[in-house]
Amino acid sequence: MSDILHFTLIMGAISSLFDAAMFLILVKGFHADETLFQTGWFLESIATQILVVFLIRSSRLPWRTTRPNAVLAVTCSGPWPRPSLSWRDLIEPGSVSPT
């Protein structure tokens, strides 16, 4: 039980730091309107979730573990195609540059 609590506390703190950094980058760096903010937040959430999948798949350090199975690598790259953005009212990430 203490391992789960330790993991939750560490990952929760790291997740909160990523959220705060992303919020500041979107608001201060990109002067994001509602649509750009939602797009950036969605993409950051997907990216960090995929990172967590690759980090927790082994108890060894990430750079000392074996390569992930091809199925894991392919399925984790699935959320990124452009057509998936249109039905969520998101914008293409490369279409806006920081001002």
C-alpha positions as CSV (number, residue, x, y, z in Angstrom):
1,M,0.0,0.0,0.0
2,S,2.8,2.4,0.8
3,D,4.2,1.9,-2.8
4,I,0.9,3.1,-4.3
5,L,0.7,6.1,-2.0
6,H,4.3,7.0,-2.8
7,F,3.7,6.7,-6.5
8,T,0.5,8.7,-6.3
9,L,2.2,11.5,-4.4
10,I,5.1,11.7,-6.7
11,M,3.1,11.5,-10.0
12,G,0.4,13.9,-8.6
13,A,3.1,16.5,-7.9
14,I,4.7,16.1,-11.2
15,S,1.4,16.3,-13.0
16,S,0.5,19.5,-11.2
17,L,3.8,21.0,-12.2
18,F,3.2,20.1,-15.8
19,D,-0.3,21.6,-15.6
20,A,0.9,24.8,-14.1
21,A,3.7,25.2,-16.7
22,M,1.4,24.4,-19.6
23,F,-1.2,26.9,-18.3
24,L,1.5,29.7,-18.1
25,I,2.9,28.8,-21.5
26,L,-0.5,28.9,-23.2
27,V,-1.8,32.0,-21.4
28,K,1.4,34.1,-21.3
29,G,3.5,32.7,-24.2
30,F,0.8,32.1,-26.8
31,H,-1.9,34.5,-25.5
32,A,-4.3,31.6,-26.2
33,D,-7.9,32.2,-26.9
34,E,-10.4,29.5,-25.8
35,T,-9.9,27.2,-28.8
36,L,-6.1,27.3,-28.7
37,F,-6.1,26.8,-25.0
38,Q,-8.3,23.7,-25.3
39,T,-6.2,22.3,-28.1
40,G,-2.9,22.9,-26.2
41,W,-4.4,21.4,-23.0
42,F,-5.7,18.4,-24.9
43,L,-2.4,17.7,-26.7
44,E,-0.4,18.2,-23.5
45,S,-2.7,15.8,-21.6
46,I,-2.3,13.1,-24.3
47,A,1.4,13.5,-24.5
48,T,1.9,13.2,-20.7
49,Q,-0.4,10.2,-20.5
50,I,1.6,8.5,-23.2
51,L,4.8,9.4,-21.4
52,V,3.5,7.8,-18.2
53,V,2.5,4.6,-20.0
54,F,6.1,4.3,-21.2
55,L,7.6,5.2,-17.8
56,I,5.5,2.8,-15.6
57,R,5.7,-0.2,-17.9
58,S,8.9,-1.3,-16.2
59,S,10.3,-0.9,-12.7
60,R,13.7,-0.2,-14.1
61,L,14.9,3.3,-15.1
62,P,13.5,4.3,-18.5
63,W,16.9,4.5,-20.2
64,R,17.9,1.0,-18.9
65,T,14.8,-0.9,-19.8
66,T,14.0,-2.8,-22.9
67,R,12.4,-1.2,-25.9
68,P,8.6,-1.2,-25.9
69,N,6.7,-3.8,-28.0
70,A,5.8,-2.5,-31.4
71,V,2.1,-2.8,-30.6
72,L,2.5,-0.4,-27.6
73,A,4.5,2.0,-29.8
74,V,1.9,2.0,-32.6
75,T,-1.2,2.3,-30.3
76,C,0.4,5.1,-28.4
77,S,0.9,7.1,-31.6
78,G,-2.8,6.7,-32.5
79,P,-4.3,9.9,-31.1
80,W,-2.2,12.2,-33.3
81,P,-3.8,12.1,-36.8
82,R,-5.1,15.5,-38.0
83,P,-8.6,14.3,-38.9
84,S,-9.3,13.5,-35.2
85,L,-9.0,17.2,-34.4
86,S,-11.9,18.5,-36.5
87,W,-14.7,16.8,-34.6
88,R,-13.5,18.2,-31.3
89,D,-13.4,21.8,-32.5
90,L,-9.7,21.9,-32.0
91,I,-7.2,23.7,-34.2
92,E,-4.2,22.3,-35.9
93,P,-1.2,23.0,-33.5
94,G,1.1,24.3,-36.2
95,S,-1.4,26.9,-37.4
96,V,-0.6,29.4,-34.5
97,S,2.7,30.8,-33.5
98,P,3.6,32.6,-30.3
99,T,3.3,36.4,-30.4
